[in-house]
Amino acid sequence: MKRKIMIVDDDENNNISFKIGFENRYNDYEVITAESGSECLKMLEEEKIPDVILLDIMMPGMSGWELYDRIKGNPTWKNIPIIFLTARTDSLAKDAGTFLGEDYIEKPYEIEDVKNRIDAIFKKKEQT
């Protein structure tokens, strides 16, 4: 069974390039995309529940921080691991993202690095 990754980023090109790059390299994963916090919430409400969410911080409308709070505040979704995947490199964002999320990855990133970090989260989850 394929593991499902949801990437939430307001930049459609980032979503498409991640989806194509990841699925072409790792066929045991399915990548679904959302271009806004509201689109992500709609997908979750429609029970398109991923195994992990890659979440951009800087998005118009609903920021990644706000979306994080909405996901973690919902009993059905609160256990979905969230990795912040962002261009923000300041220490405040990095510290907060590392504390809140399962991981914090700065753009630009290497697909293999993201895969390794996702696998580490799944391995940790399986051990608990």
Backbone as XML, in Angstrom:
<?xml version="1.0"?>
<chain id="A" units="angstrom">
  <residue number="1" name="MET">
    <atom name="N" x="0.840" y="-1.184" z="0.000"/>
    <atom name="CA" x="0.000" y="0.000" z="0.000"/>
    <atom name="C" x="0.888" y="1.251" z="0.000"/>
  </residue>
  <residue number="2" name="LYS">
    <atom name="N" x="0.565" y="2.167" z="-0.861"/>
    <atom name="CA" x="1.348" y="3.394" z="-0.964"/>
    <atom name="C" x="1.081" y="4.313" z="0.213"/>
  </residue>
  <residue number="3" name="ARG">
    <atom name="N" x="2.136" y="4.947" z="0.685"/>
    <atom name="CA" x="1.984" y="5.992" z="1.698"/>
    <atom name="C" x="1.609" y="7.280" z="0.972"/>
  </residue>
  <residue number="4" name="LYS">
    <atom name="N" x="0.774" y="8.083" z="1.637"/>
    <atom name="CA" x="0.277" y="9.305" z="1.017"/>
    <atom name="C" x="0.915" y="10.525" z="1.679"/>
  </residue>
  <residue number="5" name="ILE">
    <atom name="N" x="1.490" y="11.383" z="0.848"/>
    <atom name="CA" x="2.085" y="12.642" z="1.288"/>
    <atom name="C" x="1.228" y="13.773" z="0.737"/>
  </residue>
  <residue number="6" name="MET">
    <atom name="N" x="0.878" y="14.721" z="1.598"/>
    <atom name="CA" x="0.196" y="15.928" z="1.127"/>
    <atom name="C" x="1.182" y="17.086" z="1.243"/>
  </residue>
  <residue number="7" name="ILE">
    <atom name="N" x="1.393" y="17.789" z="0.148"/>
    <atom name="CA" x="2.200" y="19.005" z="0.190"/>
    <atom name="C" x="1.249" y="20.188" z="0.058"/>
  </residue>
  <residue number="8" name="VAL">
    <atom name="N" x="1.387" y="21.134" z="0.983"/>
    <atom name="CA" x="0.540" y="22.327" z="1.002"/>
    <atom name="C" x="1.452" y="23.524" z="0.781"/>
  </residue>
  <residue number="9" name="ASP">
    <atom name="N" x="1.353" y="24.100" z="-0.398"/>
    <atom name="CA" x="2.199" y="25.231" z="-0.784"/>
    <atom name="C" x="1.408" y="26.075" z="-1.781"/>
  </residue>
  <residue number="10" name="ASP">
    <atom name="N" x="1.425" y="27.396" z="-1.588"/>
    <atom name="CA" x="0.663" y="28.265" z="-2.490"/>
    <atom name="C" x="1.295" y="28.379" z="-3.871"/>
  </residue>
  <residue number="11" name="ASP">
    <atom name="N" x="2.509" y="27.883" z="-4.042"/>
    <atom name="CA" x="3.183" y="27.921" z="-5.340"/>
    <atom name="C" x="2.923" y="26.603" z="-6.075"/>
  </residue>
  <residue number="12" name="GLU">
    <atom name="N" x="2.054" y="26.671" z="-7.079"/>
    <atom name="CA" x="1.679" y="25.473" z="-7.838"/>
    <atom name="C" x="2.900" y="24.775" z="-8.440"/>
  </residue>
  <residue number="13" name="ASN">
    <atom name="N" x="3.880" y="25.559" z="-8.895"/>
    <atom name="CA" x="5.080" y="24.962" z="-9.484"/>
    <atom name="C" x="5.857" y="24.133" z="-8.467"/>
  </residue>
  <residue number="14" name="ASN">
    <atom name="N" x="5.941" y="24.607" z="-7.216"/>
    <atom name="CA" x="6.599" y="23.823" z="-6.168"/>
    <atom name="C" x="5.873" y="22.500" z="-5.958"/>
  </residue>
  <residue number="15" name="ASN">
    <atom name="N" x="4.543" y="22.563" z="-5.923"/>
    <atom name="CA" x="3.753" y="21.351" z="-5.703"/>
    <atom name="C" x="3.952" y="20.346" z="-6.835"/>
  </residue>
  <residue number="16" name="ILE">
    <atom name="N" x="3.870" y="20.836" z="-8.062"/>
    <atom name="CA" x="3.987" y="19.952" z="-9.224"/>
    <atom name="C" x="5.388" y="19.350" z="-9.305"/>
  </residue>
  <residue number="17" name="SER">
    <atom name="N" x="6.409" y="20.168" z="-9.116"/>
    <atom name="CA" x="7.773" y="19.643" z="-9.224"/>
    <atom name="C" x="8.062" y="18.647" z="-8.105"/>
  </residue>
  <residue number="18" name="PHE">
    <atom name="N" x="7.543" y="18.906" z="-6.895"/>
    <atom name="CA" x="7.740" y="17.942" z="-5.815"/>
    <atom name="C" x="7.021" y="16.637" z="-6.137"/>
  </residue>
  <residue number="19" name="LYS">
    <atom name="N" x="5.760" y="16.737" z="-6.564"/>
    <atom name="CA" x="4.957" y="15.544" z="-6.877"/>
    <atom name="C" x="5.626" y="14.691" z="-7.946"/>
  </residue>
  <residue number="20" name="ILE">
    <atom name="N" x="5.998" y="15.314" z="-9.036"/>
    <atom name="CA" x="6.617" y="14.573" z="-10.141"/>
    <atom name="C" x="7.959" y="13.989" z="-9.712"/>
  </residue>
  <residue number="21" name="GLY">
    <atom name="N" x="8.786" y="14.822" z="-9.082"/>
    <atom name="CA" x="10.105" y="14.362" z="-8.657"/>
    <atom name="C" x="10.042" y="13.227" z="-7.651"/>
  </residue>
  <residue number="22" name="PHE">
    <atom name="N" x="9.139" y="13.343" z="-6.701"/>
    <atom name="CA" x="9.043" y="12.331" z="-5.645"/>
    <atom name="C" x="8.447" y="11.034" z="-6.173"/>
  </residue>
  <residue number="23" name="GLU">
    <atom name="N" x="7.322" y="11.128" z="-6.888"/>
    <atom name="CA" x="6.659" y="9.917" z="-7.379"/>
    <atom name="C" x="7.493" y="9.192" z="-8.437"/>
  </residue>
  <residue number="24" name="ASN">
    <atom name="N" x="8.268" y="9.919" z="-9.229"/>
    <atom name="CA" x="9.111" y="9.276" z="-10.231"/>
    <atom name="C" x="10.257" y="8.502" z="-9.593"/>
  </residue>
  <residue number="25" name="ARG">
    <atom name="N" x="10.740" y="8.978" z="-8.447"/>
    <atom name="CA" x="11.852" y="8.308" z="-7.759"/>
    <atom name="C" x="11.382" y="7.216" z="-6.814"/>
  </residue>
  <residue number="26" name="TYR">
    <atom name="N" x="10.242" y="7.418" z="-6.187"/>
    <atom name="CA" x="9.784" y="6.521" z="-5.122"/>
    <atom name="C" x="8.348" y="6.107" z="-5.413"/>
  </residue>
  <residue number="27" name="ASN">
    <atom name="N" x="8.186" y="4.954" z="-6.048"/>
    <atom name="CA" x="6.846" y="4.560" z="-6.480"/>
    <atom name="C" x="5.984" y="3.975" z="-5.359"/>
  </residue>
  <residue number="28" name="ASP">
    <atom name="N" x="6.504" y="3.922" z="-4.133"/>
    <atom name="CA" x="5.687" y="3.454" z="-3.016"/>
    <atom name="C" x="5.018" y="4.617" z="-2.277"/>
  </residue>
  <residue number="29" name="TYR">
    <atom name="N" x="5.026" y="5.793" z="-2.914"/>
    <atom name="CA" x="4.402" y="6.992" z="-2.345"/>
    <atom name="C" x="3.445" y="7.610" z="-3.358"/>
  </residue>
  <residue number="30" name="GLU">
    <atom name="N" x="2.379" y="8.184" z="-2.837"/>
    <atom name="CA" x="1.466" y="8.994" z="-3.630"/>
    <atom name="C" x="1.518" y="10.403" z="-3.058"/>
  </residue>
  <residue number="31" name="VAL">
    <atom name="N" x="1.658" y="11.397" z="-3.906"/>
    <atom name="CA" x="1.705" y="12.789" z="-3.466"/>
    <atom name="C" x="0.427" y="13.487" z="-3.913"/>
  </residue>
  <residue number="32" name="ILE">
    <atom name="N" x="-0.262" y="14.085" z="-2.944"/>
    <atom name="CA" x="-1.419" y="14.919" z="-3.259"/>
    <atom name="C" x="-1.060" y="16.351" z="-2.885"/>
  </residue>
  <residue number="33" name="THR">
    <atom name="N" x="-1.643" y="17.302" z="-3.588"/>
    <atom name="CA" x="-1.252" y="18.696" z="-3.399"/>
    <atom name="C" x="-2.444" y="19.577" z="-3.040"/>
  </residue>
  <residue number="34" name="ALA">
    <atom name="N" x="-2.139" y="20.620" z="-2.286"/>
    <atom name="CA" x="-3.120" y="21.656" z="-1.957"/>
    <atom name="C" x="-2.396" y="22.991" z="-2.061"/>
  </residue>
  <residue number="35" name="GLU">
    <atom name="N" x="-3.060" y="23.983" z="-2.632"/>
    <atom name="CA" x="-2.426" y="25.281" z="-2.835"/>
    <atom name="C" x="-2.816" y="26.322" z="-1.798"/>
  </residue>
  <residue number="36" name="SER">
    <atom name="N" x="-3.558" y="25.908" z="-0.778"/>
    <atom name="CA" x="-3.943" y="26.841" z="0.286"/>
    <atom name="C" x="-4.340" y="26.050" z="1.522"/>
  </residue>
  <residue number="37" name="GLY">
    <atom name="N" x="-4.394" y="26.763" z="2.632"/>
    <atom name="CA" x="-4.853" y="26.139" z="3.858"/>
    <atom name="C" x="-6.287" y="25.669" z="3.743"/>
  </residue>
  <residue number="38" name="SER">
    <atom name="N" x="-7.126" y="26.476" z="3.115"/>
    <atom name="CA" x="-8.536" y="26.093" z="2.992"/>
    <atom name="C" x="-8.701" y="24.865" z="2.094"/>
  </residue>
  <residue number="39" name="GLU">
    <atom name="N" x="-7.900" y="24.765" z="1.034"/>
    <atom name="CA" x="-7.964" y="23.581" z="0.172"/>
    <atom name="C" x="-7.509" y="22.343" z="0.944"/>
  </residue>
  <residue number="40" name="CYS">
    <atom name="N" x="-6.486" y="22.481" z="1.761"/>
    <atom name="CA" x="-6.021" y="21.376" z="2.589"/>
    <atom name="C" x="-7.128" y="20.916" z="3.532"/>
  </residue>
  <residue number="41" name="LEU">
    <atom name="N" x="-7.756" y="21.858" z="4.225"/>
    <atom name="CA" x="-8.828" y="21.511" z="5.162"/>
    <atom name="C" x="-9.993" y="20.828" z="4.443"/>
  </residue>
  <residue number="42" name="LYS">
    <atom name="N" x="-10.320" y="21.311" z="3.255"/>
    <atom name="CA" x="-11.402" y="20.705" z="2.477"/>
    <atom name="C" x="-11.067" y="19.255" z="2.136"/>
  </residue>
  <residue number="43" name="MET">
    <atom name="N" x="-9.824" y="19.018" z="1.740"/>
    <atom name="CA" x="-9.407" y="17.650" z="1.411"/>
    <atom name="C" x="-9.469" y="16.751" z="2.647"/>
  </residue>
  <residue number="44" name="LEU">
    <atom name="N" x="-9.031" y="17.276" z="3.786"/>
    <atom name="CA" x="-9.090" y="16.496" z="5.026"/>
    <atom name="C" x="-10.541" y="16.194" z="5.401"/>
  </residue>
  <residue number="45" name="GLU">
    <atom name="N" x="-11.407" y="17.174" z="5.231"/>
    <atom name="CA" x="-12.836" y="16.968" z="5.517"/>
    <atom name="C" x="-13.445" y="15.920" z="4.598"/>
  </residue>
  <residue number="46" name="GLU">
    <atom name="N" x="-12.912" y="15.820" z="3.385"/>
    <atom name="CA" x="-13.373" y="14.809" z="2.420"/>
    <atom name="C" x="-12.679" y="13.464" z="2.649"/>
  </residue>
  <residue number="47" name="GLU">
    <atom name="N" x="-11.998" y="13.357" z="3.771"/>
    <atom name="CA" x="-11.297" y="12.144" z="4.195"/>
    <atom name="C" x="-10.161" y="11.742" z="3.273"/>
  </residue>
  <residue number="48" name="LYS">
    <atom name="N" x="-9.530" y="12.718" z="2.655"/>
    <atom name="CA" x="-8.291" y="12.483" z="1.917"/>
    <atom name="C" x="-7.170" y="12.697" z="2.930"/>
  </residue>
  <residue number="49" name="ILE">
    <atom name="N" x="-7.000" y="11.710" z="3.805"/>
    <atom name="CA" x="-6.095" y="11.825" z="4.936"/>
    <atom name="C" x="-4.713" y="11.288" z="4.548"/>
  </residue>
  <residue number="50" name="PRO">
    <atom name="N" x="-3.701" y="12.141" z="4.578"/>
    <atom name="CA" x="-2.350" y="11.692" z="4.242"/>
    <atom name="C" x="-1.641" y="11.056" z="5.443"/>
  </residue>
  <residue number="51" name="ASP">
    <atom name="N" x="-0.552" y="10.389" z="5.156"/>
    <atom name="CA" x="0.293" y="9.832" z="6.211"/>
    <atom name="C" x="1.210" y="10.899" z="6.789"/>
  </residue>
  <residue number="52" name="VAL">
    <atom name="N" x="1.467" y="11.944" z="6.015"/>
    <atom name="CA" x="2.304" y="13.064" z="6.465"/>
    <atom name="C" x="1.935" y="14.294" z="5.633"/>
  </residue>
  <residue number="53" name="ILE">
    <atom name="N" x="2.073" y="15.475" z="6.255"/>
    <atom name="CA" x="1.812" y="16.734" z="5.552"/>
    <atom name="C" x="3.104" y="17.544" z="5.510"/>
  </residue>
  <residue number="54" name="LEU">
    <atom name="N" x="3.474" y="18.000" z="4.312"/>
    <atom name="CA" x="4.578" y="18.940" z="4.130"/>
    <atom name="C" x="3.928" y="20.308" z="4.000"/>
  </residue>
  <residue number="55" name="LEU">
    <atom name="N" x="4.246" y="21.207" z="4.908"/>
    <atom name="CA" x="3.497" y="22.445" z="5.040"/>
    <atom name="C" x="4.380" y="23.678" z="4.896"/>
  </residue>
  <residue number="56" name="ASP">
    <atom name="N" x="4.045" y="24.500" z="3.923"/>
    <atom name="CA" x="4.702" y="25.793" z="3.754"/>
    <atom name="C" x="4.192" y="26.736" z="4.849"/>
  </residue>
  <residue number="57" name="ILE">
    <atom name="N" x="5.036" y="27.636" z="5.299"/>
    <atom name="CA" x="4.637" y="28.579" z="6.343"/>
    <atom name="C" x="4.025" y="29.836" z="5.741"/>
  </residue>
  <residue number="58" name="MET">
    <atom name="N" x="4.688" y="30.384" z="4.724"/>
    <atom name="CA" x="4.271" y="31.664" z="4.159"/>
    <atom name="C" x="3.283" y="31.456" z="3.013"/>
  </residue>
  <residue number="59" name="MET">
    <atom name="N" x="1.998" y="31.534" z="3.359"/>
    <atom name="CA" x="0.948" y="31.418" z="2.360"/>
    <atom name="C" x="-0.055" y="32.536" z="2.590"/>
  </residue>
  <residue number="60" name="PRO">
    <atom name="N" x="-0.639" y="33.070" z="1.526"/>
    <atom name="CA" x="-1.657" y="34.103" z="1.704"/>
    <atom name="C" x="-2.935" y="33.509" z="2.289"/>
  </residue>
  <residue number="61" name="GLY">
    <atom name="N" x="-3.714" y="34.352" z="2.916"/>
    <atom name="CA" x="-4.965" y="33.883" z="3.514"/>
    <atom name="C" x="-4.704" y="33.230" z="4.850"/>
  </residue>
  <residue number="62" name="MET">
    <atom name="N" x="-4.475" y="31.945" z="4.835"/>
    <atom name="CA" x="-4.200" y="31.180" z="6.050"/>
    <atom name="C" x="-2.735" y="30.745" z="6.019"/>
  </residue>
  <residue number="63" name="SER">
    <atom name="N" x="-1.964" y="31.224" z="6.988"/>
    <atom name="CA" x="-0.547" y="30.858" z="7.027"/>
    <atom name="C" x="-0.392" y="29.396" z="7.434"/>
  </residue>
  <residue number="64" name="GLY">
    <atom name="N" x="0.801" y="28.886" z="7.245"/>
    <atom name="CA" x="1.095" y="27.526" z="7.677"/>
    <atom name="C" x="0.925" y="27.349" z="9.176"/>
  </residue>
  <residue number="65" name="TRP">
    <atom name="N" x="1.267" y="28.394" z="9.944"/>
    <atom name="CA" x="1.088" y="28.332" z="11.405"/>
    <atom name="C" x="-0.401" y="28.166" z="11.746"/>
  </residue>
  <residue number="66" name="GLU">
    <atom name="N" x="-1.250" y="28.950" z="11.085"/>
    <atom name="CA" x="-2.689" y="28.868" z="11.336"/>
    <atom name="C" x="-3.246" y="27.502" z="10.938"/>
  </residue>
  <residue number="67" name="LEU">
    <atom name="N" x="-2.800" y="27.013" z="9.786"/>
    <atom name="CA" x="-3.257" y="25.707" z="9.320"/>
    <atom name="C" x="-2.804" y="24.612" z="10.289"/>
  </residue>
  <residue number="68" name="TYR">
    <atom name="N" x="-1.582" y="24.715" z="10.759"/>
    <atom name="CA" x="-1.078" y="23.762" z="11.754"/>
    <atom name="C" x="-2.018" y="23.711" z="12.961"/>
  </residue>
  <residue number="69" name="ASP">
    <atom name="N" x="-2.383" y="24.884" z="13.478"/>
    <atom name="CA" x="-3.279" y="24.945" z="14.636"/>
    <atom name="C" x="-4.634" y="24.301" z="14.345"/>
  </residue>
  <residue number="70" name="ARG">
    <atom name="N" x="-5.155" y="24.531" z="13.141"/>
    <atom name="CA" x="-6.462" y="23.959" z="12.772"/>
    <atom name="C" x="-6.380" y="22.429" z="12.674"/>
  </residue>
  <residue number="71" name="ILE">
    <atom name="N" x="-5.303" y="21.936" z="12.105"/>
    <atom name="CA" x="-5.143" y="20.482" z="11.971"/>
    <atom name="C" x="-4.970" y="19.839" z="13.347"/>
  </residue>
  <residue number="72" name="LYS">
    <atom name="N" x="-4.071" y="20.385" z="14.141"/>
    <atom name="CA" x="-3.785" y="19.796" z="15.454"/>
    <atom name="C" x="-4.946" y="19.979" z="16.425"/>
  </residue>
  <residue number="73" name="GLY">
    <atom name="N" x="-5.828" y="20.933" z="16.169"/>
    <atom name="CA" x="-6.994" y="21.144" z="17.013"/>
    <atom name="C" x="-8.163" y="20.227" z="16.686"/>
  </residue>
  <residue number="74" name="ASN">
    <atom name="N" x="-8.036" y="19.443" z="15.622"/>
    <atom name="CA" x="-9.101" y="18.533" z="15.217"/>
    <atom name="C" x="-8.735" y="17.119" z="15.670"/>
  </residue>
  <residue number="75" name="PRO">
    <atom name="N" x="-9.580" y="16.487" z="16.480"/>
    <atom name="CA" x="-9.255" y="15.151" z="17.001"/>
    <atom name="C" x="-8.994" y="14.098" z="15.919"/>
  </residue>
  <residue number="76" name="THR">
    <atom name="N" x="-9.625" y="14.248" z="14.772"/>
    <atom name="CA" x="-9.448" y="13.278" z="13.688"/>
    <atom name="C" x="-8.089" y="13.434" z="13.007"/>
  </residue>
  <residue number="77" name="TRP">
    <atom name="N" x="-7.561" y="14.642" z="12.970"/>
    <atom name="CA" x="-6.334" y="14.911" z="12.209"/>
    <atom name="C" x="-5.108" y="15.159" z="13.075"/>
  </residue>
  <residue number="78" name="LYS">
    <atom name="N" x="-5.283" y="15.292" z="14.371"/>
    <atom name="CA" x="-4.195" y="15.778" z="15.232"/>
    <atom name="C" x="-2.949" y="14.899" z="15.228"/>
  </residue>
  <residue number="79" name="ASN">
    <atom name="N" x="-3.073" y="13.640" z="14.843"/>
    <atom name="CA" x="-1.912" y="12.749" z="14.842"/>
    <atom name="C" x="-1.195" y="12.659" z="13.495"/>
  </residue>
  <residue number="80" name="ILE">
    <atom name="N" x="-1.647" y="13.441" z="12.518"/>
    <atom name="CA" x="-0.952" y="13.467" z="11.223"/>
    <atom name="C" x="0.371" y="14.197" z="11.425"/>
  </residue>
  <residue number="81" name="PRO">
    <atom name="N" x="1.491" y="13.544" z="11.122"/>
    <atom name="CA" x="2.780" y="14.234" z="11.259"/>
    <atom name="C" x="2.870" y="15.409" z="10.277"/>
  </residue>
  <residue number="82" name="ILE">
    <atom name="N" x="3.426" y="16.523" z="10.764"/>
    <atom name="CA" x="3.594" y="17.706" z="9.923"/>
    <atom name="C" x="5.062" y="18.079" z="9.874"/>
  </residue>
  <residue number="83" name="ILE">
    <atom name="N" x="5.543" y="18.248" z="8.652"/>
    <atom name="CA" x="6.901" y="18.742" z="8.409"/>
    <atom name="C" x="6.760" y="20.112" z="7.775"/>
  </residue>
  <residue number="84" name="PHE">
    <atom name="N" x="7.371" y="21.111" z="8.386"/>
    <atom name="CA" x="7.370" y="22.436" z="7.771"/>
    <atom name="C" x="8.418" y="22.435" z="6.668"/>
  </residue>
  <residue number="85" name="LEU">
    <atom name="N" x="8.002" y="22.838" z="5.468"/>
    <atom name="CA" x="8.853" y="22.876" z="4.278"/>
    <atom name="C" x="8.757" y="24.298" z="3.755"/>
  </residue>
  <residue number="86" name="THR">
    <atom name="N" x="9.763" y="25.121" z="4.043"/>
    <atom name="CA" x="9.582" y="26.551" z="3.848"/>
    <atom name="C" x="10.850" y="27.269" z="3.419"/>
  </residue>
  <residue number="87" name="ALA">
    <atom name="N" x="10.665" y="28.450" z="2.872"/>
    <atom name="CA" x="11.783" y="29.317" z="2.507"/>
    <atom name="C" x="12.235" y="30.171" z="3.699"/>
  </residue>
  <residue number="88" name="ARG">
    <atom name="N" x="11.477" y="30.144" z="4.785"/>
    <atom name="CA" x="11.863" y="30.925" z="5.969"/>
    <atom name="C" x="13.071" y="30.282" z="6.622"/>
  </residue>
  <residue number="89" name="THR">
    <atom name="N" x="14.104" y="31.079" z="6.783"/>
    <atom name="CA" x="15.347" y="30.563" z="7.352"/>
    <atom name="C" x="15.711" y="31.272" z="8.656"/>
  </residue>
  <residue number="90" name="ASP">
    <atom name="N" x="14.825" y="32.157" z="9.140"/>
    <atom name="CA" x="15.136" y="32.868" z="10.373"/>
    <atom name="C" x="15.040" y="31.927" z="11.573"/>
  </residue>
  <residue number="91" name="SER">
    <atom name="N" x="15.779" y="32.237" z="12.616"/>
    <atom name="CA" x="15.855" y="31.341" z="13.773"/>
    <atom name="C" x="14.518" y="31.210" z="14.498"/>
  </residue>
  <residue number="92" name="LEU">
    <atom name="N" x="13.709" y="32.264" z="14.520"/>
    <atom name="CA" x="12.409" y="32.187" z="15.188"/>
    <atom name="C" x="11.513" y="31.142" z="14.519"/>
  </residue>
  <residue number="93" name="ALA">
    <atom name="N" x="11.412" y="31.213" z="13.200"/>
    <atom name="CA" x="10.586" y="30.248" z="12.464"/>
    <atom name="C" x="11.158" y="28.843" z="12.598"/>
  </residue>
  <residue number="94" name="LYS">
    <atom name="N" x="12.473" y="28.727" z="12.488"/>
    <atom name="CA" x="13.101" y="27.409" z="12.583"/>
    <atom name="C" x="12.884" y="26.802" z="13.967"/>
  </residue>
  <residue number="95" name="ASP">
    <atom name="N" x="13.069" y="27.590" z="15.012"/>
    <atom name="CA" x="12.865" y="27.091" z="16.373"/>
    <atom name="C" x="11.410" y="26.677" z="16.594"/>
  </residue>
  <residue number="96" name="ALA">
    <atom name="N" x="10.474" y="27.529" z="16.169"/>
    <atom name="CA" x="9.049" y="27.224" z="16.340"/>
    <atom name="C" x="8.660" y="26.000" z="15.514"/>
  </residue>
  <residue number="97" name="GLY">
    <atom name="N" x="9.116" y="25.952" z="14.271"/>
    <atom name="CA" x="8.776" y="24.826" z="13.397"/>
    <atom name="C" x="9.352" y="23.513" z="13.880"/>
  </residue>
  <residue number="98" name="THR">
    <atom name="N" x="10.566" y="23.553" z="14.408"/>
    <atom name="CA" x="11.194" y="22.350" z="14.944"/>
    <atom name="C" x="10.476" y="21.881" z="16.202"/>
  </residue>
  <residue number="99" name="PHE">
    <atom name="N" x="10.034" y="22.834" z="17.024"/>
    <atom name="CA" x="9.328" y="22.496" z="18.253"/>
    <atom name="C" x="7.937" y="21.939" z="17.966"/>
  </residue>
  <residue number="100" name="LEU">
    <atom name="N" x="7.207" y="22.593" z="17.062"/>
    <atom name="CA" x="5.825" y="22.210" z="16.790"/>
    <atom name="C" x="5.722" y="20.989" z="15.879"/>
  </residue>
  <residue number="101" name="GLY">
    <atom name="N" x="6.459" y="21.015" z="14.803"/>
    <atom name="CA" x="6.344" y="19.952" z="13.808"/>
    <atom name="C" x="7.287" y="18.805" z="14.078"/>
  </residue>
  <residue number="102" name="GLU">
    <atom name="N" x="7.153" y="17.768" z="13.266"/>
    <atom name="CA" x="8.058" y="16.628" z="13.371"/>
    <atom name="C" x="9.416" y="16.954" z="12.769"/>
  </residue>
  <residue number="103" name="ASP">
    <atom name="N" x="9.446" y="17.934" z="11.858"/>
    <atom name="CA" x="10.707" y="18.341" z="11.246"/>
    <atom name="C" x="10.515" y="19.706" z="10.601"/>
  </residue>
  <residue number="104" name="TYR">
    <atom name="N" x="11.624" y="20.305" z="10.218"/>
    <atom name="CA" x="11.646" y="21.631" z="9.594"/>
    <atom name="C" x="12.682" y="21.577" z="8.484"/>
  </residue>
  <residue number="105" name="ILE">
    <atom name="N" x="12.247" y="21.749" z="7.249"/>
    <atom name="CA" x="13.141" y="21.669" z="6.094"/>
    <atom name="C" x="13.096" y="22.997" z="5.354"/>
  </residue>
  <residue number="106" name="GLU">
    <atom name="N" x="14.275" y="23.537" z="5.099"/>
    <atom name="CA" x="14.370" y="24.811" z="4.382"/>
    <atom name="C" x="14.457" y="24.571" z="2.879"/>
  </residue>
  <residue number="107" name="LYS">
    <atom name="N" x="13.788" y="25.447" z="2.132"/>
    <atom name="CA" x="13.905" y="25.444" z="0.669"/>
    <atom name="C" x="15.168" y="26.217" z="0.312"/>
  </residue>
  <residue number="108" name="PRO">
    <atom name="N" x="15.836" y="25.866" z="-0.734"/>
    <atom name="CA" x="15.604" y="24.701" z="-1.582"/>
    <atom name="C" x="16.027" y="23.422" z="-0.856"/>
  </residue>
  <residue number="109" name="TYR">
    <atom name="N" x="15.465" y="22.321" z="-1.260"/>
    <atom name="CA" x="15.710" y="21.042" z="-0.612"/>
    <atom name="C" x="16.058" y="20.008" z="-1.670"/>
  </residue>
  <residue number="110" name="GLU">
    <atom name="N" x="16.599" y="18.902" z="-1.204"/>
    <atom name="CA" x="16.863" y="17.753" z="-2.065"/>
    <atom name="C" x="15.766" y="16.728" z="-1.809"/>
  </residue>
  <residue number="111" name="ILE">
    <atom name="N" x="15.211" y="16.171" z="-2.871"/>
    <atom name="CA" x="14.132" y="15.187" z="-2.746"/>
    <atom name="C" x="14.570" y="14.019" z="-1.858"/>
  </residue>
  <residue number="112" name="GLU">
    <atom name="N" x="15.792" y="13.561" z="-2.033"/>
    <atom name="CA" x="16.283" y="12.420" z="-1.244"/>
    <atom name="C" x="16.323" y="12.749" z="0.247"/>
  </residue>
  <residue number="113" name="ASP">
    <atom name="N" x="16.696" y="13.976" z="0.588"/>
    <atom name="CA" x="16.715" y="14.403" z="1.989"/>
    <atom name="C" x="15.298" y="14.399" z="2.571"/>
  </residue>
  <residue number="114" name="VAL">
    <atom name="N" x="14.333" y="14.918" z="1.808"/>
    <atom name="CA" x="12.945" y="14.929" z="2.273"/>
    <atom name="C" x="12.471" y="13.492" z="2.486"/>
  </residue>
  <residue number="115" name="LYS">
    <atom name="N" x="12.769" y="12.610" z="1.544"/>
    <atom name="CA" x="12.387" y="11.193" z="1.665"/>
    <atom name="C" x="12.985" y="10.580" z="2.923"/>
  </residue>
  <residue number="116" name="ASN">
    <atom name="N" x="14.251" y="10.821" z="3.180"/>
    <atom name="CA" x="14.905" y="10.261" z="4.364"/>
    <atom name="C" x="14.250" y="10.770" z="5.649"/>
  </residue>
  <residue number="117" name="ARG">
    <atom name="N" x="13.895" y="12.030" z="5.667"/>
    <atom name="CA" x="13.266" y="12.602" z="6.860"/>
    <atom name="C" x="11.852" y="12.054" z="7.065"/>
  </residue>
  <residue number="118" name="ILE">
    <atom name="N" x="11.126" y="11.878" z="5.976"/>
    <atom name="CA" x="9.793" y="11.275" z="6.062"/>
    <atom name="C" x="9.906" y="9.841" z="6.580"/>
  </residue>
  <residue number="119" name="ASP">
    <atom name="N" x="10.840" y="9.083" z="6.026"/>
    <atom name="CA" x="11.032" y="7.701" z="6.461"/>
    <atom name="C" x="11.401" y="7.636" z="7.944"/>
  </residue>
  <residue number="120" name="ALA">
    <atom name="N" x="12.203" y="8.577" z="8.415"/>
    <atom name="CA" x="12.590" y="8.608" z="9.829"/>
    <atom name="C" x="11.362" y="8.839" z="10.712"/>
  </residue>
  <residue number="121" name="ILE">
    <atom name="N" x="10.451" y="9.673" z="10.263"/>
    <atom name="CA" x="9.222" y="9.927" z="11.022"/>
    <atom name="C" x="8.360" y="8.667" z="11.067"/>
  </residue>
  <residue number="122" name="PHE">
    <atom name="N" x="8.231" y="7.979" z="9.943"/>
    <atom name="CA" x="7.449" y="6.744" z="9.918"/>
    <atom name="C" x="8.090" y="5.678" z="10.809"/>
  </residue>
  <residue number="123" name="LYS">
    <atom name="N" x="9.400" y="5.584" z="10.774"/>
    <atom name="CA" x="10.108" y="4.587" z="11.587"/>
    <atom name="C" x="9.894" y="4.883" z="13.075"/>
  </residue>
  <residue number="124" name="LYS">
    <atom name="N" x="10.002" y="6.145" z="13.439"/>
    <atom name="CA" x="9.792" y="6.548" z="14.840"/>
    <atom name="C" x="8.361" y="6.247" z="15.266"/>
  </residue>
  <residue number="125" name="LYS">
    <atom name="N" x="7.409" y="6.536" z="14.382"/>
    <atom name="CA" x="5.998" y="6.298" z="14.669"/>
    <atom name="C" x="5.718" y="4.805" z="14.874"/>
  </residue>
  <residue number="126" name="GLU">
    <atom name="N" x="6.353" y="3.963" z="14.064"/>
    <atom name="CA" x="6.164" y="2.520" z="14.172"/>
    <atom name="C" x="6.749" y="1.960" z="15.470"/>
  </residue>
  <residue number="127" name="GLN">
    <atom name="N" x="7.802" y="2.606" z="15.980"/>
    <atom name="CA" x="8.448" y="2.131" z="17.201"/>
    <atom name="C" x="7.686" y="2.497" z="18.454"/>
  </residue>
  <residue number="128" name="THR">
    <atom name="N" x="6.779" y="3.487" z="18.348"/>
    <atom name="CA" x="6.030" y="3.905" z="19.555"/>
    <atom name="C" x="4.689" y="3.236" z="19.647"/>
  </residue>
</chain>
